[in-house]
Amino acid sequence: MKKGIHPENYRMVAFKDMSNGDVFLTKSTADTKETLDVEGVEYPLIKLEISRTSHPFYTGKSKLIDAAGRIDKFKNKYAKFKK
């Protein structure tokens, strides 16, 4: 492994799946200004749209997630071409 190219500032970070509210802790170097209290300890917070607990591949359930309103944006954009 090459020396001097890997980050040294790993710390525990809370990742929160916004589609189902699941929170899990892992080490990361990702920057964030938000924090979350987990069992009395405050951790930096990274928000996710989808994770292993909500992804259809891992859950085996098909689920439509439209967090950003993509379907409505598409319909509005192409409504002018409709006859």
C-alpha positions, -999 to +999 in steps of 0.1 A: +000+000+000+013+034-009+022+056+021+009+092+026-021+091+002-048+078+026-067+101+050-059+100+087-090+118+101-114+088+103-141+093+130-174+077+139-202+092+118-240+086+119-256+079+085-294+084+084-316+069+057-342+096+051-367+073+034-372+051+065-353+068+094-328+040+099-295+052+115-262+034+115-228+043+127-195+037+109-161+054+104-158+080+077-139+111+067-169+128+051-174+165+061-207+177+075-220+205+096-250+186+110-250+164+141-272+137+155-275+124+191-274+086+192-277+070+226-265+101+244-235+106+221-234+133+195-221+123+160-216+141+127-246+133+105-247+123+068-281+120+052-288+093+026-317+090+002-313+052+001-294+026+021-292-011+026-324-010+047-345+006+020-329-005-013-351-030-032-321-053-040-314-058-003-349-058+010-365-079-018-394-055-020-401-031-049-406+004-036-410+037-055-389+064-039-394+099-053-377+121-027-368+148-052-401+149-071-384+136-103-416+122-118-435+155-114-405+174-129-405+150-159-442+154-165-441+192-163-411+194-186-427+173-214-463+184-209-458+210-236-452+183-262-484+165-254-512+169-280 
